[in-house]
């Protein structure tokens, strides 16, 4: 007794042997372009996810920036969420971080009340802003923390104190060098 599945298989075998099986439609130029664009988008997202992780940023920040970097049109947050498959909370936090770094900006789209986002593509400006907004505040508060470290040292064990003083001196040298170098580097990057 032949089942429906067996009949279907025999029918397909028969059609295939007669070269009557429907063939997949040839790929159009538009489909090739869409595939190329999708591949480019995936590589861009991966590139910026890795770069942002080196800077200590969350994955969503790299994903959003990578998507916007090769987007030919400004995207609203709901499209960013849908295309990346991330939560609204992650998208909102990622966009907030990128806006604070001046890595994205909003763009007006006539007839649409939503904010649409574009990537900033001047990397020198991005790195200068990162140094100014993220690194310099830590360097400025470092002197206070180092002073608190020195104040917390006790005079009980001279050998331990010597070890700690050497380490604290190294931190002081690092913060002094960073305090001179980073503003100069940020200034050079803005040109």
VMD Tcl script that draws the C-alpha trace (Angstrom):
set ca {
  {0.00 0.00 0.00}
  {1.37 3.37 -0.98}
  {1.18 6.24 1.50}
  {0.80 9.88 0.52}
  {4.47 10.45 1.31}
  {5.57 7.61 -0.97}
  {3.31 8.83 -3.75}
  {4.74 12.34 -3.44}
  {8.30 10.98 -3.54}
  {7.55 8.88 -6.63}
  {5.91 11.84 -8.32}
  {8.94 14.09 -7.63}
  {11.29 11.35 -8.86}
  {9.25 10.99 -12.04}
  {9.21 14.76 -12.68}
  {12.90 15.06 -11.96}
  {13.75 12.24 -14.37}
  {11.82 14.05 -17.10}
  {13.46 17.38 -16.21}
  {10.02 18.78 -15.38}
  {10.81 19.70 -11.75}
  {10.49 23.41 -11.14}
  {13.87 25.03 -10.93}
  {14.67 27.80 -8.50}
  {14.29 31.22 -10.03}
  {17.56 32.74 -11.16}
  {19.03 35.29 -8.81}
  {18.28 38.82 -9.92}
  {20.67 41.75 -9.69}
  {18.49 43.20 -6.93}
  {18.78 39.97 -4.91}
  {22.56 39.92 -5.41}
  {22.81 43.53 -4.21}
  {20.64 42.74 -1.17}
  {22.85 39.75 -0.30}
  {26.00 41.87 -0.71}
  {24.49 44.60 1.48}
  {23.49 42.04 4.12}
  {27.00 40.52 4.11}
  {28.51 44.00 4.42}
  {26.15 44.80 7.29}
  {27.08 41.61 9.14}
  {30.81 42.24 8.74}
  {30.41 45.87 9.81}
  {28.49 44.88 12.93}
  {31.10 42.26 13.80}
  {33.93 44.77 13.25}
  {32.40 47.38 15.56}
  {31.31 44.86 18.20}
  {34.96 43.79 18.49}
  {36.23 47.37 18.49}
  {33.75 48.51 21.14}
  {34.56 45.50 23.32}
  {38.23 46.58 23.29}
  {37.04 49.93 24.66}
  {34.96 48.19 27.33}
  {31.61 48.97 25.71}
  {28.60 46.63 25.69}
  {27.96 44.46 22.64}
  {24.77 46.35 21.77}
  {26.75 49.59 21.34}
  {28.93 47.95 18.69}
  {25.94 46.31 17.01}
  {24.02 49.57 16.76}
  {26.99 51.57 15.53}
  {27.90 48.86 12.98}
  {24.35 48.82 11.64}
  {24.17 52.61 11.38}
  {27.65 52.98 9.89}
  {26.66 51.32 6.60}
  {23.03 52.41 6.60}
  {22.31 54.69 3.65}
  {19.31 56.19 5.45}
  {18.75 57.25 9.06}
  {17.06 54.51 11.10}
  {14.50 54.83 13.90}
  {14.95 52.82 17.08}
  {12.22 50.28 16.22}
  {14.01 49.35 12.97}
  {17.30 49.06 14.86}
  {15.62 46.70 17.36}
  {14.06 44.59 14.59}
  {17.13 44.34 12.37}
  {19.49 43.47 15.23}
  {17.05 41.34 17.21}
  {17.89 43.17 20.45}
  {15.59 44.39 23.20}
  {14.20 47.89 23.28}
  {16.09 48.43 26.55}
  {19.42 47.43 24.98}
  {18.76 49.64 21.98}
  {17.78 52.57 24.17}
  {20.84 52.21 26.40}
  {23.15 51.65 23.42}
  {21.84 54.74 21.63}
  {22.17 56.76 24.83}
  {25.82 55.68 25.14}
  {26.52 56.42 21.48}
  {24.86 59.84 21.73}
  {26.92 60.70 24.82}
  {30.07 59.81 22.87}
  {28.75 61.82 19.92}
  {29.07 58.68 17.80}
  {25.49 59.00 16.53}
  {23.26 61.95 15.88}
  {19.57 62.32 15.24}
  {18.24 63.29 11.86}
  {14.89 64.79 10.88}
  {12.76 62.71 8.54}
  {9.79 64.64 7.10}
  {6.43 63.19 8.09}
  {7.83 60.97 10.85}
  {7.87 62.01 14.50}
  {10.35 59.33 15.58}
  {14.00 60.08 16.12}
  {16.13 58.66 13.31}
  {19.80 57.97 13.89}
  {22.93 58.38 11.76}
  {26.46 57.25 12.59}
  {29.22 59.82 12.98}
  {31.93 58.76 10.55}
  {34.78 61.06 11.61}
  {36.81 58.63 13.69}
  {39.31 61.23 14.85}
  {36.48 63.19 16.43}
  {35.05 60.00 17.94}
  {38.34 59.04 19.58}
  {38.91 62.58 20.81}
  {35.45 62.60 22.40}
  {36.06 59.17 23.94}
  {39.28 60.39 25.54}
  {37.64 63.59 26.75}
  {34.37 62.06 27.99}
  {35.41 58.61 29.21}
  {39.10 58.56 30.10}
  {39.90 62.08 31.32}
  {37.31 62.11 34.13}
  {38.95 58.96 35.55}
  {42.40 60.51 35.28}
  {41.24 63.64 37.09}
  {39.81 61.68 40.02}
  {42.89 59.43 40.16}
  {44.90 61.97 42.15}
  {42.26 62.00 44.89}
  {42.20 58.20 45.02}
  {45.98 58.03 45.18}
  {45.96 60.52 48.05}
  {43.41 58.35 49.90}
  {45.67 55.31 49.32}
  {48.61 57.15 50.85}
  {46.50 58.28 53.79}
  {45.39 54.70 54.45}
  {48.97 53.43 54.86}
  {49.97 52.63 58.42}
  {53.35 53.19 60.03}
  {53.34 49.76 61.66}
  {55.28 47.72 59.14}
  {58.05 49.66 57.37}
  {58.81 46.86 54.89}
  {55.16 46.72 53.75}
  {54.97 50.49 53.62}
  {58.02 50.64 51.34}
  {56.36 48.14 48.97}
  {53.12 50.15 48.94}
  {54.92 53.49 48.54}
  {56.79 52.17 45.48}
  {53.49 51.03 43.95}
  {51.79 54.32 44.73}
  {54.68 56.26 43.16}
  {54.24 54.24 39.98}
  {50.55 55.17 39.95}
  {51.45 58.84 40.40}
  {53.86 58.68 37.44}
  {51.21 56.99 35.32}
  {48.57 59.58 36.12}
  {50.99 62.49 35.54}
  {52.01 61.06 32.16}
  {48.39 60.36 31.25}
  {47.40 63.85 32.39}
  {49.90 65.33 29.92}
  {49.56 62.86 27.07}
  {45.80 62.33 26.79}
  {44.75 65.99 26.40}
  {47.48 66.45 23.80}
  {46.31 63.32 21.95}
  {42.68 64.46 22.07}
  {43.73 67.84 20.70}
  {45.69 66.27 17.86}
  {42.78 64.04 16.91}
  {40.41 66.97 16.51}
  {42.44 68.47 13.65}
}
mol new
graphics top color blue
foreach p $ca { graphics top sphere $p radius 0.5 }
foreach p [lrange $ca 0 end-1] q [lrange $ca 1 end] { graphics top cylinder $p $q radius 0.2 }
display resetview
